[in-house]
Amino acid sequence: MLTGLLCLAVFFVMALAMYGRRISALLALPLMAIAIALIGGVEGKVIVKDVLSGGAVKLHNAYTATMFGAMLAELVNKHGMARSLVRFVAEFAGDNPYLLGVFLTLVTALLFSTLGGLGAVIMVGTIILPVMLSLGIPALCAAGLFLFGISLGGMFNLTNWQLYTDVLKIDQPTIISFVVPFSLILGLVILLFLLIELKKKGNLLYFLGGLLCLSALYVPLSGYNPVSPQSSSAGSGATATAGASASANASAAGADIYTYALYFVLALIAYAFYRAFSKKESMPAISLLTPVIPLVFVLFLHWDIIPAFMMGITYGVLTTWKKDSVNILTRAIIDGTANVIPAVLLMMGIGMLITAVMDKGVSEAIAPLIKAVVPSTPLMYILGFTMLAPFALYRGPLSLWGMGSGLVTLVVNLTTLSAQSVMSMLMSVGQVQGVCDPTNTQNIWIATYLGVDTQVILKKTLPYAMLAASLGLSLAVLKGFVH
């Protein structure tokens, strides 16, 4: 018991240090890993070989996907696609603050399904925030909408999915089956936030219209449970012949998908030749679809994340082809990778912490404390984690990008909660961290840009983020993730 308490003490000391900005998460996570391993009695040789060396590459799939996503994001940035998309939507929405706020939040979500990092926040924020302010949306409301848009887009950011896959061993169809309906719930919270903060009764009609649209989408999308061609043959058949037939059909379907993808690329190459011979320099409207191409290939064609990003990059390059496209692509690869080095280092630290906590001596010491604290029944799952949601702030124990990275695997192994329920919990309470956390770099920049305080943004957005967390936890129970 003493060992477990000491390990938790290390967690909370580091949390306070991060809260006081005395140490960054980049340093705190590896130091936590070493300290916890030493407290748990892990041998020095094991710490060096397994915790440090093995832990640093434990999440290699996640940070490789992050690099490819950053390359695509930088390509979108360098071609000015985000700026063009925002301007188009602003003209389409007209001068109604409510409609403009909704549409610009959706554009933000679309962009941040691919984009990431402070550079992208600054790039998009300097376009979107002035447009919101110019039509009378208050600064705090604009800040909240922008943050909710970033968070909504982050739910569909494939690099984040890879982290859940690596840490919790959850497949993409399971992630999608929760993310899609939860995104509609978060959309409802955004509509409510805008209705209340604009304080105009006339917007009630727009809110009800949005609510009707979300309700119409919820029923079909809540049951959406994609199955890849490879896994569709995994179900048990009545006979071996039926199973073989299903496998053959799945293989044929998979082959068709890749054949069509080849035709798609050939069509893009032909279009690039057309642009080259016509000496076109302008950006065509079809290039604005670049951020959603990876999502299409993952959601509907069931590709893995890295090749889906590569297809997005291919689409972005070929649809905007001009004489210096090769140089732009090269710079996007270099600059994009450089932009996510902090995230890559953070994931290395997460891998070290997970490895340290999963050591037999450490896990056995912490097990009684986790079993005593973690709620497991459906009702307590909703109520308990709703009340605990603020612990996702400041890289706390419910943040997958902080202290929680070392605890989530233990929660799955030592409690009755399934990996799906833990994933749902992290995504739900993650709205509190992603939208409200004053230590987020995007919150700091937005507050500075708008001339407000990060703590004020926290107070303004926390009730809505808590509502989103509670509804997300309820969704997990309704889907049968918690028994």
Sequence and secondary structure as in RCSB ss.txt:
>XXXX:A:sequence
MLTGLLCLAVFFVMALAMYGRRISALLALPLMAIAIALIGGVEGKVIVKDVLSGGAVKLHNAYTATMFGAMLAEL
VNKHGMARSLVRFVAEFAGDNPYLLGVFLTLVTALLFSTLGGLGAVIMVGTIILPVMLSLGIPALCAAGLFLFGI
SLGGMFNLTNWQLYTDVLKIDQPTIISFVVPFSLILGLVILLFLLIELKKKGNLLYFLGGLLCLSALYVPLSGYN
PVSPQSSSAGSGATATAGASASANASAAGADIYTYALYFVLALIAYAFYRAFSKKESMPAISLLTPVIPLVFVLF
LHWDIIPAFMMGITYGVLTTWKKDSVNILTRAIIDGTANVIPAVLLMMGIGMLITAVMDKGVSEAIAPLIKAVVP
STPLMYILGFTMLAPFALYRGPLSLWGMGSGLVTLVVNLTTLSAQSVMSMLMSVGQVQGVCDPTNTQNIWIATYL
GVDTQVILKKTLPYAMLAASLGLSLAVLKGFVH
>XXXX:A:secstr
 HHHHHHHHHHHHHHHHHHTTSS HHHHHHHHHHHHHHHTT  HHHIIIIIIIIHHTTTHHHHHHHHHHHHHHHH
HHHTTHHHHHHHHHHHHHTT HHHHHHHHHHHHHHHHTT  SHHHHHHHHHHHHHHHHHTT  HHHHHHHHHHHH
HHHHHT HHHHHHHHHHH   HHHHHHHHHHHHHHHHHHHHHHHHHHHT GGGHHHHHHHHHHHHHHHHHHHT  
   TTGGG S  SSHHHHHHHHHHHHHHHHHHHHHHHHHHHHHHHHHHHHHHHT  S  GGGGGGGGHHHHHHHT
T   HHHHHHHHHHHHHHHT  TTHHHHHHHHHHHHHHHTHHHHHHHHHHHHHHHHHTSHHHHHHHHHHHHHHS 
 SHHHHHHHHHHHGGGGGGG TT TTTGGGGTHHHHHHHSS  HHHHHHHHHHHHHHHHHH TTSHHHHHHHHHH
T  HHHHHHHHHHHHHHHHHHHHHHHHHTT   
